[in-house]
Amino acid sequence: MESKSHAIIAGIFTLILLGLTTVFALWLGKDEIIRTSYTIATTLKVSGLNAQAAVRYKGIKVGKVTDIDFDPQKPGQLLLSLDIVSATPITQSTFATLGYQGVTGIAYIELDDDGSKPAEIVRDKILGARIPLRPGLLQEIETRGMVILGQTEELGHRLNALLDQNNRQSLANTVAQIGRTAKAWEELPAKLDPVLSALPNTIKQAHEGFAAFTQFSDNAKTTSNNLNRLITDLQADGGAMNKLVQSVEQVGNTLQYETLPQLNGIAAEAKTTLRNINRTADNFNERPQSLLFGTKPIAPGPGEAGFNKAK
């Protein structure tokens, strides 16, 4: 009877100890940090990302991924549920990328903010607060790698087209021509030696020519100065030019007031003489005998002696 009572007491003590242990464990594991739920909707690959993966904001762990599921409203889209510490500054310009830890390849969510929209993120009643997921480093490398591979393939095709039979022959001819050109360049210094040897003498002659040109320029300058001085002297008052102008004016005046009137008188006398000669010629034509008997006297006019009025 006594052994049964000891067993009952031991069992009750064990149950009480288990209960206290459970309560203590629950108390220790109690999380008093307030978290806020967010959602990421993306069509990008999330390889290596699992539930309970860490969520970091600028490198600081602020939450975890609680669920990864397909979007029933949009095929091909994934929904990532996040629990993030409420004190985290999530704004409308906050975005997420997929990062990987070390060499293990375990993925996590990295949050960042470019500061373009500092307002608080909008929370929809149905969709909740959604954070956009941008391509991470590996996605960028994969995308750019595919572009580079495409460009490399195109480069290969172009090289194959460039190195066809005809182009190879042309390339060989070009290489041969380059060889001949190089050989000609090797022979060029020997051909240039006479020119280089004569170069000092040529430079000396050039200096002498420059000195002669300088002397000629100085002489031309002196001649120009003398010519300017001569022109100045000619144009000065009482100079040769003014004297010449005065002489020309004096000659013009003499011609106008003395010579021309005399010429006019001589011309008048010549005209009278010519008229008399013409009259004499006319009389001779009418009476050739006047040459022997003389000219017939002119009949007296009215008022003169011998005037015949009846006639």
C-alpha positions as CSV (number, residue, x, y, z in Angstrom):
1,M,0.0,0.0,0.0
2,E,2.8,2.3,0.9
3,S,4.7,1.6,-2.4
4,K,1.6,2.5,-4.4
5,S,1.3,5.9,-2.6
6,H,5.0,6.6,-3.4
7,A,4.4,5.9,-7.1
8,I,1.4,8.2,-7.2
9,I,3.3,11.0,-5.6
10,A,6.3,10.5,-8.0
11,G,3.9,10.5,-11.0
12,I,2.2,13.7,-9.8
13,F,5.6,15.4,-9.2
14,T,6.7,14.4,-12.7
15,L,3.5,15.9,-14.3
16,I,3.9,19.1,-12.3
17,L,7.6,19.3,-13.3
18,L,6.6,18.8,-17.0
19,G,4.0,21.5,-16.8
20,L,6.3,23.9,-15.2
21,T,9.0,23.1,-17.8
22,T,6.4,23.7,-20.6
23,V,5.3,27.0,-19.1
24,F,8.9,28.1,-18.6
25,A,9.8,27.2,-22.2
26,L,6.7,29.1,-23.5
27,W,7.7,32.1,-21.4
28,L,11.2,32.0,-22.7
29,G,10.1,31.7,-26.3
30,K,7.5,34.4,-26.1
31,D,8.2,37.1,-28.8
32,E,7.1,40.5,-27.7
33,I,8.4,42.3,-30.9
34,I,5.5,43.7,-33.0
35,R,5.7,42.7,-36.6
36,T,3.8,43.8,-39.8
37,S,2.9,41.6,-42.7
38,Y,4.0,42.5,-46.3
39,T,3.7,40.8,-49.6
40,I,6.0,40.5,-52.6
41,A,4.3,39.6,-55.9
42,T,6.9,38.7,-58.6
43,T,7.3,36.7,-61.8
44,L,11.1,36.4,-61.2
45,K,12.8,33.3,-60.2
46,V,13.4,32.8,-56.4
47,S,15.8,29.9,-56.6
48,G,17.2,29.0,-53.1
49,L,14.6,30.9,-51.2
50,N,12.7,29.0,-48.6
51,A,10.1,29.7,-45.9
52,Q,11.7,31.1,-42.7
53,A,14.5,32.8,-44.9
54,A,15.8,36.0,-43.4
55,V,14.6,39.5,-44.5
56,R,17.2,42.2,-44.2
57,Y,16.9,46.0,-44.5
58,K,20.2,47.5,-45.7
59,G,22.0,44.4,-44.2
60,I,20.1,44.4,-40.9
61,K,17.8,41.5,-40.2
62,V,14.3,42.8,-39.7
63,G,12.1,39.8,-40.3
64,K,11.6,36.5,-42.1
65,V,9.7,34.9,-45.0
66,T,6.6,33.2,-43.7
67,D,5.2,31.7,-46.8
68,I,5.9,31.1,-50.6
69,D,2.9,30.4,-52.7
70,F,1.5,30.8,-56.2
71,D,-0.9,33.7,-57.0
72,P,-4.3,32.2,-57.8
73,Q,-5.4,35.4,-59.6
74,K,-2.4,35.6,-61.9
75,P,-0.7,32.5,-63.3
76,G,3.1,32.5,-63.3
77,Q,3.3,35.0,-60.4
78,L,4.6,34.1,-56.9
79,L,3.4,35.6,-53.6
80,L,6.0,35.9,-50.9
81,S,4.6,36.7,-47.4
82,L,6.9,38.6,-45.1
83,D,6.8,39.4,-41.4
84,I,8.9,42.5,-40.8
85,V,9.5,44.5,-37.6
86,S,7.0,47.3,-37.5
87,A,9.7,49.9,-36.7
88,T,11.4,49.2,-40.1
89,P,11.0,52.3,-42.3
90,I,9.2,50.8,-45.2
91,T,8.1,53.5,-47.7
92,Q,6.6,53.7,-51.2
93,S,10.2,53.7,-52.7
94,T,11.3,50.6,-50.8
95,F,12.1,47.6,-53.1
96,A,13.4,44.1,-52.6
97,T,16.1,42.0,-54.2
98,L,17.2,38.4,-53.9
99,G,20.5,37.9,-52.1
100,Y,22.6,34.8,-51.4
101,Q,24.7,34.1,-48.3
102,G,28.3,33.1,-48.9
103,V,29.1,29.9,-50.6
104,T,26.1,28.0,-49.2
105,G,23.7,29.6,-51.7
106,I,21.0,30.2,-49.2
107,A,18.8,33.0,-50.4
108,Y,17.3,35.8,-48.4
109,I,15.3,39.0,-49.1
110,E,17.3,42.2,-49.1
111,L,15.2,45.4,-48.7
112,D,16.5,48.8,-49.8
113,D,15.2,52.3,-50.4
114,D,16.3,54.9,-53.1
115,G,14.4,57.7,-51.2
116,S,12.4,58.8,-54.3
117,K,9.0,58.4,-52.5
118,P,9.5,58.8,-48.7
119,A,5.7,58.6,-48.0
120,E,4.4,55.6,-46.1
121,I,3.6,52.5,-48.2
122,V,0.0,52.2,-49.3
123,R,-1.8,49.1,-47.7
124,D,-4.6,47.7,-49.8
125,K,-7.6,46.0,-48.0
126,I,-7.4,42.9,-50.2
127,L,-3.8,42.7,-51.5
128,G,-2.2,44.2,-48.4
129,A,1.1,46.1,-48.6
130,R,3.1,45.0,-51.5
131,I,6.8,45.5,-52.1
132,P,8.2,45.2,-55.6
133,L,11.0,42.7,-56.3
134,R,13.7,43.8,-58.6
135,P,16.3,41.6,-60.3
136,G,19.2,40.8,-58.0
137,L,22.9,40.6,-58.9
138,L,22.6,37.0,-60.1
139,Q,19.6,37.8,-62.3
140,E,21.4,40.8,-63.8
141,I,24.5,38.6,-64.4
142,E,22.3,35.9,-66.0
143,T,20.5,38.5,-68.2
144,R,23.7,40.2,-69.3
145,G,25.4,36.8,-69.7
146,M,22.7,35.8,-72.2
147,V,23.1,39.1,-74.1
148,I,26.9,38.5,-74.1
149,L,26.4,35.0,-75.3
150,G,24.2,36.2,-78.1
151,Q,26.7,38.8,-79.1
152,T,29.5,36.2,-79.0
153,E,27.5,33.9,-81.2
154,E,26.9,36.7,-83.7
155,L,30.6,37.6,-83.6
156,G,31.4,34.0,-84.4
157,H,29.1,34.0,-87.4
158,R,30.7,37.3,-88.6
159,L,34.2,35.8,-88.1
160,N,33.2,32.8,-90.1
161,A,31.8,35.0,-92.9
162,L,34.9,37.1,-92.7
163,L,37.3,34.2,-93.0
164,D,35.8,32.4,-96.0
165,Q,37.9,31.3,-98.9
166,N,37.9,34.6,-100.8
167,N,38.5,36.7,-97.7
168,R,41.4,34.4,-96.6
169,Q,43.0,34.9,-99.9
170,S,42.6,38.7,-99.6
171,L,44.0,38.6,-96.1
172,A,47.0,36.6,-97.3
173,N,47.6,39.2,-100.1
174,T,47.3,42.0,-97.5
175,V,49.9,40.3,-95.3
176,A,52.2,40.0,-98.3
177,Q,51.7,43.7,-99.1
178,I,52.4,44.6,-95.5
179,G,55.7,42.5,-95.8
180,R,56.7,44.4,-98.9
181,T,55.9,47.7,-97.3
182,A,58.0,46.8,-94.2
183,K,60.9,45.9,-96.5
184,A,60.5,49.2,-98.3
185,W,60.6,50.9,-94.9
186,E,63.8,49.1,-94.1
187,E,65.3,50.4,-97.3
188,L,64.1,53.9,-96.7
189,P,66.8,55.1,-94.3
190,A,69.5,54.3,-96.8
191,K,67.7,56.4,-99.4
192,L,67.2,59.2,-96.9
193,D,70.9,59.4,-95.9
194,P,71.9,61.7,-98.9
195,V,69.0,64.0,-98.1
196,L,69.8,64.0,-94.4
197,S,73.5,64.7,-95.2
198,A,72.5,67.7,-97.4
199,L,70.0,69.0,-94.8
200,P,72.5,71.1,-92.8
201,N,73.6,72.9,-96.0
202,T,70.0,73.4,-97.0
203,I,69.2,74.8,-93.5
204,K,72.3,77.2,-93.9
205,Q,71.1,78.3,-97.3
206,A,67.6,78.8,-95.9
207,H,69.1,81.0,-93.1
208,E,71.0,83.0,-95.7
209,G,67.9,83.4,-97.8
210,F,66.0,84.5,-94.8
211,A,68.7,87.1,-94.0
212,A,68.6,88.3,-97.6
213,F,64.8,88.6,-97.4
214,T,65.1,90.5,-94.2
215,Q,67.6,92.9,-95.8
216,F,65.3,93.2,-98.8
217,S,62.4,94.0,-96.5
218,D,64.4,96.6,-94.7
219,N,65.4,98.2,-98.0
220,A,61.8,98.1,-99.2
221,K,60.7,99.8,-95.9
222,T,63.4,102.5,-96.5
223,T,62.2,103.0,-100.1
224,S,58.7,103.2,-98.9
225,N,59.6,105.9,-96.4
226,N,61.5,107.8,-99.0
227,L,58.6,107.6,-101.4
228,N,56.2,108.8,-98.7
229,R,58.5,111.7,-98.0
230,L,58.7,112.5,-101.7
231,I,54.9,112.5,-102.0
232,T,54.6,114.7,-98.9
233,D,57.1,117.2,-100.4
234,L,55.4,117.2,-103.7
235,Q,52.0,117.9,-102.1
236,A,53.3,120.5,-99.7
237,D,52.5,124.2,-100.2
238,G,55.1,125.7,-102.6
239,G,56.2,122.2,-103.7
240,A,56.8,121.0,-107.2
241,M,53.3,119.7,-107.6
242,N,51.7,123.0,-106.7
243,K,54.1,124.8,-109.0
244,L,53.2,122.5,-111.8
245,V,49.5,123.0,-111.2
246,Q,50.0,126.8,-111.2
247,S,52.0,126.6,-114.4
248,V,49.3,124.5,-116.0
249,E,46.7,127.0,-114.9
250,Q,48.8,129.9,-116.2
251,V,49.2,128.2,-119.6
252,G,45.5,127.6,-119.7
253,N,44.8,131.2,-119.0
254,T,47.2,132.3,-121.7
255,L,45.6,130.0,-124.2
256,Q,42.1,131.1,-123.2
257,Y,42.6,134.9,-123.1
258,E,45.4,135.6,-125.6
259,T,46.1,132.8,-128.0
260,L,42.6,131.8,-128.7
261,P,41.4,135.4,-129.5
262,Q,44.4,135.7,-131.9
263,L,43.6,132.4,-133.5
264,N,40.0,133.6,-133.9
265,G,41.2,136.8,-135.6
266,I,43.5,134.8,-137.9
267,A,40.6,132.5,-138.7
268,A,38.4,135.4,-139.6
269,E,41.0,136.9,-141.9
270,A,41.6,133.5,-143.5
271,K,37.8,133.3,-144.0
272,T,37.8,136.7,-145.7
273,T,40.8,135.8,-147.9
274,L,39.1,132.6,-148.8
275,R,36.0,134.4,-149.8
276,N,38.0,136.8,-152.0
277,I,39.7,133.9,-153.6
278,N,36.4,132.3,-154.3
279,R,35.0,135.5,-155.8
280,T,38.1,135.9,-158.0
281,A,37.8,132.3,-159.2
282,D,34.2,132.9,-160.0
283,N,35.0,136.0,-162.1
284,F,37.7,134.1,-163.9
285,N,35.3,131.4,-164.7
286,E,32.7,133.9,-166.0
287,R,35.2,136.1,-167.9
288,P,38.5,134.4,-168.7
289,Q,39.5,137.5,-170.8
290,S,39.7,139.5,-167.6
291,L,43.1,137.8,-167.2
292,L,44.2,139.9,-170.3
293,F,42.0,142.9,-170.1
294,G,41.5,143.1,-166.4
295,T,38.3,142.9,-164.5
296,K,35.3,144.9,-165.5
297,P,34.9,147.8,-163.2
298,I,32.0,147.7,-160.9
299,A,29.0,149.8,-162.0
300,P,28.5,152.8,-159.7
301,G,25.7,152.5,-157.3
302,P,23.1,155.0,-156.4
303,G,24.6,158.3,-155.3
304,E,27.9,157.6,-157.0
305,A,29.4,159.3,-160.0
306,G,28.3,157.9,-163.4
307,F,25.2,156.1,-161.9
308,N,22.6,155.4,-164.6
309,K,19.2,155.5,-163.1
310,A,17.5,154.4,-166.4
311,K,19.5,151.3,-166.4
